[in-house]
């Protein structure tokens, strides 16, 4: 049996819920951490499914899942990114986090003090809009830690529509009018309703089911504040890191 050489953290949630921002903050705090983005596994622009005449970038079929699974398996056994993997997502800005840098530095110092350098395991953070779906069970099971970020429809819509666009494999994409209502939110609901009571993705998560799947939904009091979100994520991750001391 091949030994595991990296800890895989999955951060998932609806578009504009703060996944990439959180991932970058955690990278600043946790030593030997690198980031991989689910968006780096989009198919070519011409292969993106079309729904009602509009490209659907927020569905399962838009992703090269075999390539994503292969990359995660490689990271887990080799402890590093595949050498031929190029990240276009790093070209997309996420803006300021709003988290005071003294908080980040305090958590960084706390982490370095808690973990012995000789016993640290590389940490790979993978962020994406669709990591915990039932249709991606074989990929979902590769993650050691699964963080589910949440935000309500109104906030997700406002944040997404405030973005200027996205770098793609072959160009640049800007959401057409109505994209959140017709594509983004319906896809999110379809793939995540099973995790919530009565399928209400703005309601209460099914604690028993989430526990059985190893998914940690963000606590209600941490929603809406990246500082609180970071502190919550840190509290979930650190016990896993300390177990490996």
C-alpha angles and dihedrals in degrees: 000000000000113000119237113253101180138038112232119214118188119201112189138166144116119317112282095019092124101263099139093041091052092046092053093048091051090049088057090052108038117064121237093019128148133176134232122185126215086217088068087071099059115131119244117292091255092054097054109115116251121224119190090340095310128105111250107216093166102066134092092247092061091068132079094229098176089056092048092050092048091051093050092049090050092051092049094052100034102034095227143070119278106266093234095052113112120191116218090171091075087069090064114087121222096189127226117337096217090224116130108246091225088065091051092048092048092052090045092054091045091052095048090050092050099048125064110230093224092055100044118125120209111255123216117196116199117190125190146141093243118035105118102046118131087238088061097047095131090055094040090056092059092069119094092197125027119195118187115199119200137197132164124258095254094054094043091050094049093048095045094048090050091062119100096217145279138274110238133190091268107020142320133315129207121185113247119225113291094018095131093048096044103033119007103046098037091051092048092051093047094053099039106033091095089067094059136066111262088359090282105147090190091052136067120322120232099254096193094050094044091050092050090051093044092242119147111201113206112263115255094242091055095056117104096023122081090199091056090041091054093048091049093049091047091053090053096045103043098066088056092051094046092051087065095056 
